[in-house]
Amino acid sequence: MNENKRILVIEDDQDIANLIALHLADIYREVRLCHDGLDGLALASGECWDLIVLDLRLPRLDGLEICRRIRATDIMTPILMLTSKSSELDHVLGLEMGADDYVTKPFSVITLRSRIKAILRRVSTVNKASALSEQTYLSHKGIEVDSGKRTVVIDGRQIELTAKEFQLLCFFMLRPGQVFSRAVLLDEVWGYGHEGYEHTVNSHINRLRTKIEENPTQPQFLVTVWGVGYKLSE
């Protein structure tokens, strides 16, 4: 099933644009193509997009100027720039104008898809962090978390957690009863998905249990759902 994302591709080389669309259409809900700078700016400014793939060299208005004008209007849609120039200066200029990342031509489709996924994941992580900052106080079965002060208190006793342990605990406390696989936890908490790195989740869960559970070998809070993953007991 496609992700519910809208991607705008502003690229004047129609072969490249069609190739990008072909390989993104099976992942995202909508992929719109535009081959002109001014038309691209109008589309980027006039509609809501989840990401813009923006070529540096375009007819009528170049990609750097499009990027500058988009950011000048406080539109924070993530921008991935495509450039045929390999000099570091061009990349720095693009990022200073407000681009989130860049890919140098010629590029592989796998690289492009990976960069897009990484940008969207970062945006999702920032949005979740903002939601968490608005909900600064969490409470569940004797666990009291203040995300503003970054404190954890269990039955009146303050618990010292590392940054990742704290983030992991908050993730579960926002979703009591929901079961998450190790792969999902890697994606959502660590911000990346590396197959074969599930032991990272295991070790953090075990360390977290030693700090919040009365008996870590028989956990009452972070429960293992065999064959699936972990959940915070309801």
Steps between C-alpha positions, in 0.01 A plus 500: 500500500635845408602745771259791524754753368495753218829552316568785255782443249628814323741374232532625142653180362183305428680164482645549848168634633309202360756258643465659845121488478507136391700396806316717752144435386493155657601646839314829534140598442568773243803601294452817293745606229589851388764598242520879541637722777219757522227237473682295762513794741126557453426135575738488795346813652138438411449142623595289801780251437684258724825537302634687197768352271656807339749513213766771518490601133153584371358721224372847600591463869782290649470264793697717746268794442193278532636367828575853626150627415330198656688548827439877491126428530560274803395187311699226673429214258816287484705554183738250339711670236633332185821645361732409214774709660732314733674797662457536874408868458181420309392252765567747780305771318204266460498411867540864603199590288298254707532166319493196727731279294641460151579224251761545227427381147539235380334325791356156561128467562578302816702794634225748417231287667721454804563875535129577464410241763765642735368856463139395560611299802682801646190716451289235671745484791494879542119503493485227762748687718284814470191302600687359797620845608139618503407202717773551759353290780430129462375262766444126490460250785730683742748624234510879483686662208565870453640540148571869555726431797597157362427332832354159578353419842368158600308479829676815623849382398685690226650279227805598295466408132720556198360716219404199288348313798293809580385531138411132489298521822311808376422324172336211686321724751333692219366167364411268790383156392630530144747232389808607303749279319872562535514626140226756568672617818824548305315713246296702748740551791845479341390664177642241266422145395794260488416136455714291730530769767207376710747417779526878555134505599540190718791646696323832559180326610699285743684799647177695529338209681782487758419863585120506503396144588493362853601162356651537150472124436123523551417846358169664585539810280696414183358166402630267229240382251664183377555481126393864455684753715436713809222703656430711805244305701160666531 
